[in-house]
Amino acid sequence: MSRSEYFEFVNIAKLILAVAIVAMHSALVPGDSLLMTLICRLGVPFFFVASGFFLQKKCADGNCDTAVKGYYKRLLLPYAVFSAVWIAQMLIDGAMGGLGVKESVISLIQHILFYPRGALWYIWASILGVLMLYPFMRKNQLIDALPLGIALFMVGLLANNYYFVANGSGWLKPVVDAYLRVFLVSNNAPFVGFVFLLIGMLLNEYYDNLIRTVRIIPAIFALLVSIGLLVLEAAFIRSKAVSVGDGAFYLSQLFYVPAVFFLTTRIHCPHISENIIRVSKNLSTGIYFLHVPTLWIIHRSAAYLLPHLSVLNRAAPLFDHPSVCFVCCMFLCVTICLLAYRHPKSFICRILK
């Protein structure tokens, strides 16, 4: 069996996690549930790890500079397109919310530089994360970057789920608060993208050794241990009730995410056709990129458009229900993607796959 055949289920897993992210942003999944902690919050770190894994595979199979240029070329187009969409959303929301021009401009600049909305923050963190990792990639010294990546992730947790540590410190809290006022969140390249991209690259670099030395049963046991650690950590964090940001990141994800990813690379699916694998891969990207602007359209239509249409005004409240919102969003995203994939050379297809 060739090495590439092991990676079929990674694309299936990415699609499942993209759907889970839509469910999370549709408020379909309770914020304190195990499903949220173990599945919905797994999505973006998993995407980072997968991205790093396959980028490093291209570097190992060819030229690192060429692989990185191709990676940037792949990301910059959807980043530019969805940035324009997101900026339009922010301007409309600012106008509808009565936000002043000065406040709107400051908020827009902050988000553009530090925390673009929707899938854009993932793209931006990937672009900057690879830029930070590039010197280590060129020198083939990725393992040397691991202590730095872990340290940065732990610092980032202070502005996320571990804010209670800063909150209990007389000198650290003002520092973290000042950081958040300027940079908004710690969900960005230095603190999140760097370490998870690096983990993916290291998994690829040592993959052949791992599959020779780590059998399936020990790998499953390691996954179960990491799940236990994550569940305990999440319960501990909830007991503190002093998180900031989106509360998406946990220290034990450094073990849980690579354990899940490694097992997905070992699942072989010979009964699933190549076409389904390819569509799953494309849909995971398209759904993730489209779902936030689609949800925005659904919510704004329900709030401002449908109430003024005599035929549909009674249906407007339905679109605030999480189940309805989720189904409508998934239907629209999948429909748009499948129509785009019928025309492989079209512009919209290039940004949704």
Sequence and secondary structure as in RCSB ss.txt:
>XXXX:A:sequence
MSRSEYFEFVNIAKLILAVAIVAMHSALVPGDSLLMTLICRLGVPFFFVASGFFLQKKCADGNCDTAVKGYYKRL
LLPYAVFSAVWIAQMLIDGAMGGLGVKESVISLIQHILFYPRGALWYIWASILGVLMLYPFMRKNQLIDALPLGI
ALFMVGLLANNYYFVANGSGWLKPVVDAYLRVFLVSNNAPFVGFVFLLIGMLLNEYYDNLIRTVRIIPAIFALLV
SIGLLVLEAAFIRSKAVSVGDGAFYLSQLFYVPAVFFLTTRIHCPHISENIIRVSKNLSTGIYFLHVPTLWIIHR
SAAYLLPHLSVLNRAAPLFDHPSVCFVCCMFLCVTICLLAYRHPKSFICRILK
>XXXX:A:secstr
  GGGGGHHHHHHHHHHHHHHHHHHTT S TTSHHHHHTGGGHHHHHHHHHHHHHHHHHHHS HHHHHHHHHHHH
HHHHHHHHHHHHHHHHHHHHHTT  HHHHHHHHHHHHHT  STTHHHHHHHHHHHHHHHHHHHTT GGGGHHHHH
HHHHHHHTTTTTHHHHHT TTHHHHHHHHHHHH  S SIIIIIHHHHHHHHHHHHTHHHHHHH  HHHHHHHHHH
HHHHHHHHHHHHHHH    TT    TTHHHHHHHHHHHHHH   TTS HHHHHHHHHHHHHHHHHHHHHHHHHHH
IIIIIGGG TTTGGGGGGGGSHHHHHHHHHHHHHHHHHHHHTSTTSHHHHH  
